[in-house]
Amino acid sequence: EFSEVVNSGNEVICITMSSALSGTYNSALIASREFDANKIRVIDSKAITLGYGMIVIEAAKMASNGIGIDDIESRVRDLVNNMEYLIIFDTLEYIYKGGRISKSQYMMSNLLNIKVIMTMKDGQVVAREKVRGRKKAIKYIIDYIEKNESTLDGRVIGMNHANDKSYLEELKEAVLSKYIPSETIYSEVGCTVAAYSGLSAVALYYEKTKK
């Protein structure tokens, strides 16, 4: 695929999902070595699902506006380091089935109605906080934004869900009742991610304020 694009006189910015979770980055890197390094830039998004998608969308917008490959690469790498991921796992069933927690931990989480707030760190999905119940999970996200961001007004944000539009609506209402983003991107996660997160997961993505 690289050869067709490059031989047509074009340049390539290849943005892949997290190399910690997929071999695509390494495969693309190997393939790119057959060409002029100035023509192909391979970037590890260190992200998955819509967080990854938002980085790709930003790069595509810049390309469509005629911005050069160096500036796009710089912007993409900046986004890779500054995207925020706030993901609510509504159930730990699939984490348990994947062998990542014990049966007793899984049963206790169900008993206490535990929801886990996850994030991305070094390309891996990791736990940030545990709360009891959906409402407290969404409240955690709003409180986190208030503590760490001046505002989400005028910014591009993303929200997605795993087969639970009603839960996405709850998150949407909580966020948009406080902030007015310039653009909100919605999506539903694919089956691969849903097999890890479980059904009813929801998430919020945005570019962090630089400290």
ROPA-244731 format. One record per residue: residue in one letter; chain; x, y, z of N, C-alpha, C in turn. Coordinates in Angstrom, 2 decimals. Atoms other than C-alpha are relative to their C-alpha. Example, Ala and Ser with C-alpha at 12.3 -4.5 7.8 and 13.67 -1.06 7.14 Angstrom:
2
  resn  chain       nu       nv       nw      cau      cav      caw       cu       cv       cw
     A      A     0.89    -1.19     0.00    12.30    -4.50     7.80     0.90     1.20     0.00
     S      A    -0.82    -1.19    -0.06    13.67    -1.06     7.14    -0.77     1.09     0.73
! end
This chain:
211
  resn  chain       nu       nv       nw      cau      cav      caw       cu       cv       cw
     E      A     0.83    -1.20     0.00     0.00     0.00     0.00     0.86     1.25     0.00
     F      A    -0.90    -1.15    -0.01     2.87     2.38     0.74     0.51     0.30    -1.41
     S      A    -0.60    -0.20     1.32     4.34     1.83    -2.73    -0.96     0.71    -0.94
     E      A     0.98    -0.63     0.88     1.13     2.81    -4.51    -0.11     1.49     0.26
     V      A     0.14    -1.42    -0.38     0.88     6.09    -2.59     1.27     0.77    -0.34
     V      A    -1.27    -0.70     0.22     4.56     7.01    -2.76     0.32     0.11    -1.48
     N      A    -0.28    -0.02     1.44     4.90     6.07    -6.43    -0.90     0.96    -0.76
     S      A     0.89    -0.99     0.61     2.02     8.43    -7.14     0.44     1.43     0.32
     G      A    -0.55    -1.31    -0.32     4.15    11.27    -5.80    -0.50     0.59     1.30
     N      A     0.55    -0.50    -1.26     2.45    11.54    -2.42     0.86    -0.39     1.19
     E      A    -0.66     0.33    -1.27     3.70    11.45     1.17    -1.00    -0.70     0.91
     V      A     0.86     0.82    -0.87     2.37     9.21     3.93     0.29     0.30     1.46
     I      A    -0.09     0.04    -1.45     1.69     9.70     7.59    -0.86    -1.18     0.44
     C      A     0.69     1.22    -0.43     0.79     6.27     8.92    -0.12     0.01     1.52
     I      A     0.26    -0.03    -1.44    -0.80     6.43    12.37    -0.64    -1.32     0.39
     T      A     0.51     1.32    -0.38    -1.33     3.07    14.03    -0.56     0.01     1.42
     M      A     0.46     0.17    -1.37    -3.14     1.89    17.11     1.19    -0.38     0.87
     S      A    -1.09     0.21    -0.96    -1.03     1.31    20.24     0.85    -1.24    -0.33
     S      A    -0.92     1.11     0.27     2.04    -0.83    19.58     0.04    -0.99     1.17
     A      A     0.04     0.90    -1.15     1.57    -2.28    23.06    -1.15    -1.00    -0.11
     L      A     1.18     0.85     0.14    -1.70    -3.85    21.90    -0.16    -0.61    -1.39
     S      A     0.10     0.49     1.37    -1.11    -4.54    18.21     1.37     0.01    -0.66
     G      A    -1.26     0.06     0.72     1.73    -5.51    15.87     0.02     0.89    -1.23
     T      A     0.11    -0.82     1.21     0.58    -3.04    13.21     1.12     1.04    -0.10
     Y      A    -1.03    -1.04     0.02     3.07    -0.32    14.19     1.33    -0.57    -0.48
     N      A    -1.29     0.59     0.38     6.11    -2.60    13.92    -0.01    -0.46    -1.45
     S      A     0.11     0.44     1.39     4.87    -4.05    10.62     0.10     1.19    -0.95
     A      A    -0.03    -1.20     0.84     4.32    -0.57     9.18     1.41     0.61    -0.01
     L      A    -1.35    -0.55    -0.11     7.74     0.56    10.42     0.96    -0.76    -0.90
     I      A    -0.86     0.83     0.85     9.45    -2.35     8.69    -0.28     0.29    -1.47
     A      A     0.37    -0.26     1.39     7.53    -1.73     5.47     0.48     1.37    -0.47
     S      A    -0.37    -1.37     0.38     8.38     1.99     5.50     1.48     0.14    -0.32
     R      A    -1.45    -0.08     0.19    12.13     1.29     5.48     0.41    -0.24    -1.45
     E      A    -0.29     0.21     1.42    11.91     0.39     1.80    -0.08     1.31    -0.78
     F      A     0.22    -1.27     0.70    11.19     4.04     0.99     0.79     1.12     0.65
     D      A    -0.64    -1.21    -0.52    12.66     7.50     1.49    -0.67     0.38     1.32
     A      A     0.53    -0.31    -1.33    12.26     8.36     5.17    -0.79     1.30     0.03
     N      A     0.73    -1.27     0.05    11.03    11.83     4.21    -1.39    -0.16    -0.59
     K      A     1.28     0.22     0.66     8.13    10.32     2.29    -1.01    -0.71     0.90
     I      A     0.90     0.78    -0.86     6.71     8.06     5.01     0.36     0.21     1.46
     R      A    -0.18    -0.15    -1.44     6.29     8.82     8.71    -0.96    -0.97     0.69
     V      A     0.81     0.97    -0.73     5.04     5.99    10.93    -0.05     0.42     1.47
     I      A     0.17    -0.52    -1.36     3.62     7.10    14.28    -0.87    -0.95     0.82
     D      A     0.75     0.82    -0.96     2.48     4.99    17.23    -0.93     0.93     0.78
     S      A     0.96    -0.88    -0.69    -0.72     6.62    18.53    -0.04    -0.25     1.50
     K      A     0.08     0.41    -1.41    -0.35     4.78    21.87    -1.44     0.05     0.49
     A      A     1.42    -0.13    -0.32    -4.13     4.71    21.76    -0.81    -1.07    -0.71
     I      A     0.94     0.91     0.64    -7.14     2.66    20.77    -1.33     0.74    -0.20
     T      A     1.37    -0.41     0.24   -10.71     3.19    19.62    -0.08     1.50    -0.35
     L      A     0.22    -1.38     0.43   -11.96     6.82    19.38     1.15     0.92     0.38
     G      A    -1.17    -0.82    -0.34    -8.91     8.27    21.16     1.01    -0.03    -1.14
     Y      A    -0.84     0.18     1.18    -6.86     6.90    18.27    -0.64     0.69    -1.20
     G      A     0.72    -0.60     1.12    -9.51     8.01    15.80     0.08     1.51    -0.03
     M      A    -0.06    -1.47    -0.05    -9.42    11.62    16.98     1.35     0.52    -0.47
     I      A    -1.32    -0.39     0.48    -5.69    11.78    16.31     0.05    -0.08    -1.52
     V      A     0.04     0.18     1.46    -6.24    10.44    12.79    -0.84     1.08    -0.66
     I      A     0.89    -1.04     0.55    -9.11    12.88    12.17     0.71     1.35    -0.05
     E      A    -0.73    -1.27    -0.02    -6.95    15.84    13.20     1.05     0.04    -1.10
     A      A    -1.02     0.05     1.06    -4.16    14.72    10.85    -0.65     0.14    -1.38
     A      A     0.70    -0.07     1.29    -6.65    14.27     7.99    -0.49     1.42    -0.29
     K      A     0.45    -1.38     0.18    -8.08    17.77     8.54     1.16     0.89    -0.42
     M      A    -1.17    -0.81     0.34    -4.61    19.28     8.41     0.45    -0.27    -1.43
     A      A    -0.41     0.36     1.36    -3.74    17.37     5.24    -0.94     0.61    -1.03
     S      A     0.99    -0.55     0.94    -6.97    18.48     3.55     0.13     1.51    -0.13
     N      A    -0.21    -1.45     0.05    -6.03    22.08     4.36     1.36     0.37    -0.58
     G      A    -1.27    -0.25     0.67    -2.69    21.69     2.58     1.19     0.18     0.90
     I      A    -1.12    -0.13    -0.93    -0.49    21.63     5.68     1.03    -1.09    -0.28
     G      A    -1.08     0.91     0.35     2.89    19.97     5.13     0.20    -1.14     0.97
     I      A    -0.18     1.23    -0.76     3.97    16.57     6.40     0.75     0.23     1.31
     D      A    -0.77    -0.25    -1.23     6.47    17.95     8.94    -0.89     0.59     1.09
     D      A     0.89    -0.63    -0.98     3.86    20.13    10.63    -1.07    -0.97     0.48
     I      A     1.00     0.99    -0.41     1.30    17.33    10.62     0.62    -1.00     0.96
     E      A    -0.68     0.95    -0.88     3.78    14.90    12.14     0.21     0.61     1.39
     S      A    -0.24    -0.67    -1.28     4.66    17.43    14.85    -1.28     0.09     0.81
     R      A     1.29    -0.12    -0.68     1.00    18.00    15.68    -0.48    -1.36     0.49
     V      A     0.44     1.34    -0.39     0.23    14.28    15.74     0.78    -0.49     1.21
     R      A    -0.82     0.45    -1.15     3.13    13.52    18.09    -0.37     0.78     1.26
     D      A     0.45    -0.80    -1.13     1.96    16.35    20.32    -1.31    -0.56     0.56
     L      A     1.26     0.59    -0.44    -1.53    14.85    20.43     0.21    -1.34     0.68
     V      A    -0.29     1.32    -0.61    -0.14    11.38    21.18     0.37     0.17     1.47
     N      A    -0.48    -0.23    -1.37     1.46    12.81    24.30    -1.00     0.75     0.88
     N      A     0.89    -0.87    -0.78    -1.51    14.95    25.36    -1.48    -0.37    -0.06
     M      A     1.40     0.42     0.00    -4.71    13.00    24.74    -0.38    -0.55     1.37
     E      A     0.53     0.52    -1.27    -6.81    12.29    27.82    -1.04    -1.08    -0.30
     Y      A     0.93     1.12     0.17    -8.72     9.01    28.11    -0.68    -0.27     1.35
     L      A     0.77     0.28    -1.20   -11.47     8.63    30.71    -1.06    -1.04    -0.37
     I      A     0.81     1.13     0.46   -13.09     5.22    30.23    -0.64    -0.68     1.21
     I      A     0.71     0.68    -1.08   -15.74     3.69    32.48    -0.28    -1.44    -0.41
     F      A     0.33     1.41     0.19   -15.80    -0.10    32.62    -1.18    -0.31     0.91
     D      A     1.22     0.25    -0.77   -19.34    -0.95    33.70     0.01    -1.37     0.65
     T      A    -0.11     1.34    -0.56   -18.46    -4.58    34.35     1.44    -0.48    -0.14
     L      A    -1.34     0.59     0.07   -15.26    -6.49    35.06    -0.06    -1.44    -0.52
     E      A     0.19     1.37     0.46   -16.66    -9.68    33.53     1.05    -0.42    -1.02
     Y      A    -0.90     0.38     1.07   -14.46    -9.62    30.47     1.46     0.06     0.43
     I      A    -1.35    -0.03    -0.58   -11.35    -8.66    32.43     0.23    -1.30     0.77
     Y      A    -0.09     1.27    -0.72   -12.06   -11.68    34.64     0.16    -1.17    -0.97
     K      A    -0.09     1.08     0.99   -12.60   -13.95    31.62     1.35    -0.01    -0.70
     G      A    -1.33    -0.07     0.62    -9.32   -12.72    30.21     1.12    -0.35     0.96
     G      A    -0.99     0.43    -0.97    -7.56   -13.83    33.39     0.76     1.12     0.68
     R      A    -0.72    -1.14    -0.56    -6.59   -10.34    34.53    -0.36     0.28     1.45
     I      A     0.34    -0.07    -1.42    -8.41   -10.51    37.88    -0.52    -1.37     0.44
     S      A     0.45     1.29    -0.53    -9.37   -13.40    40.15    -1.52    -0.06     0.07
     K      A     1.44     0.18    -0.11   -12.85   -14.85    40.51    -0.55     0.74     1.22
     S      A     0.46    -0.68    -1.21   -13.11   -13.47    44.05    -0.06     1.51    -0.20
     Q      A     0.02    -1.44     0.30   -12.20    -9.96    42.82    -1.19     0.36    -0.88
     Y      A     1.12    -0.23     0.90   -14.79   -10.23    40.07    -1.32    -0.05     0.76
     M      A     1.24     0.15    -0.76   -17.52   -11.44    42.45    -0.19     1.16     0.96
     M      A     0.09    -1.13    -0.93   -16.71    -8.70    44.95    -0.37     1.28    -0.74
     S      A     0.33    -1.21     0.78   -16.87    -6.03    42.23    -1.47     0.03    -0.35
     N      A     1.43     0.08     0.30   -20.34    -7.25    41.28    -0.83     0.31     1.24
     L      A     0.72    -0.19    -1.26   -21.47    -7.32    44.90    -0.05     1.47     0.40
     L      A    -0.11    -1.40    -0.42   -20.31    -3.75    45.50    -0.35     0.98    -1.12
     N      A     0.35    -0.84     1.15   -21.41    -2.49    42.05     1.15     0.92    -0.39
     I      A    -1.21    -0.76     0.28   -17.85    -1.38    41.32     0.12     0.32    -1.49
     K      A    -0.32    -0.44     1.35   -17.13     0.63    38.18     1.45     0.49     0.03
     V      A    -1.42    -0.37     0.05   -13.51     1.11    37.16     0.22     1.06    -1.06
     I      A    -0.38    -1.04     0.94   -12.27     4.31    35.56     1.38    -0.37    -0.54
     M      A    -1.25     0.40     0.65    -9.57     3.34    33.06     0.57     1.18    -0.79
     T      A    -0.64    -0.98     0.86    -7.08     5.40    31.10     1.07    -0.70    -0.83
     M      A    -1.10     0.56     0.79    -4.19     4.91    28.67     1.31     0.53     0.57
     K      A    -1.33    -0.39    -0.46    -0.59     4.92    29.91     1.03    -0.82    -0.76
     D      A    -1.02     0.67     0.82     2.33     4.11    27.62    -0.62    -1.03    -0.94
     G      A     0.65     0.87     0.96    -0.12     2.55    25.19    -0.79    -1.15     0.58
     Q      A     0.73     1.07    -0.67    -1.70     0.25    27.76    -1.23     0.57     0.70
     V      A     1.19    -0.38    -0.75    -5.17     0.37    29.30     0.25    -0.33     1.47
     V      A    -0.28     0.19    -1.42    -4.70     0.85    33.06    -1.10     0.63     0.85
     A      A     1.02    -0.52    -0.92    -6.96     1.51    36.03     0.45     1.31     0.62
     R      A    -0.28    -1.29    -0.63    -7.17     5.04    37.38    -0.72     0.11     1.35
     E      A     0.78    -0.13    -1.23    -9.93     4.82    40.02    -1.13    -1.02     0.01
     K      A     1.16     0.87    -0.14   -12.71     2.60    41.36    -1.07     0.75     0.77
     V      A     1.12    -0.65    -0.68   -16.13     3.93    42.33    -1.18    -0.97     0.02
     R      A     1.18     0.85    -0.11   -19.50     2.46    43.25    -1.17     0.63    -0.76
     G      A     1.18    -0.44     0.72   -22.28     2.86    40.70     0.30     0.91    -1.18
     R      A    -0.16    -0.78     1.22   -22.76     4.54    37.35     0.03     1.51     0.26
     K      A     0.07    -1.44    -0.24   -23.68     7.96    38.70     1.30     0.53     0.59
     K      A    -1.27    -0.44    -0.58   -20.52     8.16    40.79     1.13    -0.07    -1.01
     A      A    -1.03     0.11     1.05   -18.47     7.03    37.79    -0.03     1.24    -0.89
     I      A     0.13    -1.20     0.83   -19.81     9.89    35.67     0.40     1.24     0.80
     K      A    -0.39    -1.13    -0.85   -19.41    12.30    38.60     1.52     0.08     0.12
     Y      A    -1.47     0.00    -0.08   -15.77    11.22    38.87     0.58     0.69    -1.23
     I      A    -0.50    -0.60     1.24   -15.23    12.20    35.24    -0.18     1.51     0.01
     I      A     0.24    -1.44    -0.05   -16.84    15.62    35.70     0.92     0.67     1.02
     D      A    -0.89    -0.55    -1.02   -14.88    16.22    38.90     1.45     0.04    -0.49
     Y      A    -1.36     0.07     0.53   -11.68    15.15    37.15     0.25     1.15    -0.98
     I      A    -0.13    -1.09     0.96   -12.27    17.64    34.34     0.12     1.33     0.73
     E      A    -0.01    -1.26    -0.74   -13.00    20.45    36.81     1.33     0.22     0.72
     K      A    -1.26    -0.11    -0.75    -9.83    19.68    38.74     1.20     0.21    -0.92
     N      A    -1.18     0.02     0.86    -7.49    19.27    35.78    -0.06     0.89    -1.24
     E      A     0.14    -0.82     1.19    -8.88    21.47    33.00    -0.65     1.34     0.37
     S      A     0.67    -1.27    -0.22    -9.80    25.12    32.86    -1.43    -0.07    -0.54
     T      A     1.30     0.18     0.62   -12.68    24.22    30.52     0.14    -0.93    -1.19
     L      A     0.03     0.73     1.28   -13.69    22.01    27.61    -0.70     0.84    -1.06
     D      A     0.66    -0.89     0.95   -15.44    24.96    25.96     0.92     0.26    -1.20
     G      A    -0.75    -0.33     1.20   -14.37    25.51    22.37     1.01    -1.04    -0.42
     R      A    -0.97     1.04     0.32   -12.46    22.23    22.19    -0.69    -1.20    -0.65
     V      A     0.53     1.21     0.61   -12.90    19.02    20.22     0.05    -1.12     1.04
     I      A     0.03     1.12    -0.93   -14.02    16.11    22.40    -0.62    -1.21    -0.71
     G      A     0.58     1.21     0.56   -15.00    12.52    21.68    -0.65    -0.82     1.09
     M      A     0.68     0.91    -0.92   -17.41    10.11    23.35    -0.43    -1.25    -0.76
     N      A     0.50     1.22     0.63   -18.15     6.49    22.58    -0.52    -0.98     1.04
     H      A     0.63     0.97    -0.89   -19.90     3.46    24.01     0.15    -1.40    -0.57
     A      A    -0.01     1.40     0.41   -19.94    -0.33    23.89    -1.41    -0.55     0.15
     N      A     1.36     0.55     0.07   -23.50    -1.26    22.91    -0.90     0.50     1.13
     D      A     0.87    -0.55    -1.03   -25.16     1.05    25.42    -0.18     1.50    -0.24
     K      A     0.22    -1.40     0.36   -26.44     4.28    23.89    -0.58     0.81     1.15
     S      A     0.62    -0.72    -1.11   -28.43     5.15    27.01     1.06     0.48     0.99
     Y      A    -1.08    -0.40    -0.90   -25.27     5.20    29.13     0.82     1.13    -0.63
     L      A    -0.67    -1.08     0.70   -23.57     7.33    26.48    -0.79     1.30     0.15
     E      A     0.84    -1.19    -0.16   -26.52     9.74    26.73     0.18     0.61     1.39
     E      A    -0.24    -0.50    -1.35   -25.95    10.00    30.49     1.31     0.79     0.07
     L      A    -1.30    -0.68     0.02   -22.30    10.88    29.94    -0.08     1.29    -0.80
     K      A     0.16    -1.17     0.87   -23.20    13.26    27.12    -0.71     1.13     0.73
     E      A     0.76    -1.02    -0.72   -25.76    15.09    29.26     0.85     0.65     1.08
     A      A    -0.82    -0.53    -1.09   -23.32    15.45    32.16     1.08     0.94    -0.53
     V      A    -1.08    -0.82     0.55   -20.52    16.83    29.97    -0.53     1.25    -0.68
     L      A     0.48    -1.14     0.79   -22.55    19.05    27.65    -0.88     0.96     0.80
     S      A     0.73    -0.93    -0.85   -24.58    20.55    30.49     0.95     1.02     0.64
     K      A    -0.99    -0.89    -0.61   -21.33    22.14    31.72     0.90     0.68    -1.03
     Y      A    -0.95    -0.52     0.97   -19.30    22.70    28.57    -0.62     0.09    -1.39
     I      A     0.44    -0.15     1.39   -19.78    23.83    24.97     1.20    -0.24    -0.91
     P      A    -1.14     0.31     0.88   -17.20    22.03    22.81    -0.21     0.59    -1.39
     S      A     0.12    -0.45     1.40   -16.45    23.27    19.29    -0.49    -1.13    -0.88
     E      A     0.43     1.18     0.75   -17.07    19.72    18.07    -0.02    -1.20     0.93
     T      A     0.08     1.24    -0.78   -18.19    16.46    19.63    -0.14    -1.17    -0.97
     I      A    -0.02     1.16     0.87   -17.39    13.19    17.90    -0.52    -1.21     0.78
     Y      A     0.58     1.17    -0.66   -19.46    10.10    18.77     0.30    -1.26    -0.82
     S      A    -0.18     1.27     0.71   -18.86     6.45    17.94    -0.36    -1.16     0.93
     E      A     0.20     1.24    -0.76   -19.47     2.88    19.04     1.26    -0.83    -0.16
     V      A    -1.25     0.76     0.09   -16.48     0.69    19.87    -0.20    -1.26    -0.81
     G      A     0.06     1.23     0.77   -15.67    -2.29    17.69     0.02    -1.23     0.89
     C      A     0.13     1.24    -0.77   -15.95    -5.91    18.73     1.28    -0.37     0.73
     T      A    -1.26     0.36    -0.64   -12.24    -6.31    19.53     0.16     0.72     1.33
     V      A    -0.10    -0.78    -1.24   -12.25    -3.51    22.11    -1.11    -0.39     0.96
     A      A     1.13     0.39    -0.85   -15.70    -4.52    23.41     0.27    -1.33     0.70
     A      A    -0.33     1.29    -0.61   -14.34    -8.02    24.07     0.91     0.18     1.21
     Y      A    -0.86    -0.31    -1.14   -11.89    -6.40    26.48    -0.74     0.82     1.04
     S      A     0.66    -0.93    -0.92   -14.00    -3.63    27.97    -1.29    -0.56     0.58
     G      A     1.32     0.47    -0.40   -17.26    -5.55    28.18    -1.07     0.97    -0.49
     L      A     1.11    -0.85     0.44   -20.67    -4.18    27.26    -0.25     1.12     1.00
     S      A     0.40    -1.17    -0.80   -21.89    -0.81    28.55     1.16     0.89     0.43
     A      A    -1.09    -0.94    -0.26   -18.46     0.78    28.72    -0.27     1.30    -0.76
     V      A     0.09    -1.29     0.67   -18.43     4.49    27.89     1.30     0.76     0.24
     A      A    -1.28    -0.70    -0.15   -15.57     6.93    27.42    -0.08     1.42    -0.52
     L      A    -0.16    -1.40     0.42   -14.60    10.58    27.02     1.46     0.21    -0.37
     Y      A    -1.35    -0.27     0.48   -11.57    11.77    25.06     0.14     1.49    -0.33
     Y      A    -0.27    -1.39     0.36   -10.01    15.21    24.69     1.49     0.26     0.13
     E      A    -1.40    -0.40    -0.13    -6.67    16.97    24.38     0.17     0.74     1.31
     K      A    -0.24    -0.60    -1.31    -5.30    17.86    27.79     0.56     1.41    -0.11
     T      A    -0.62    -1.31    -0.11    -4.41    21.38    28.79     1.45    -0.20     0.40
     K      A    -1.41     0.12    -0.32    -0.65    21.72    28.79     0.33     0.81     1.24
     K      A    -0.35    -0.66    -1.26     0.67    22.53    32.22     1.32     0.77    -0.14
! end
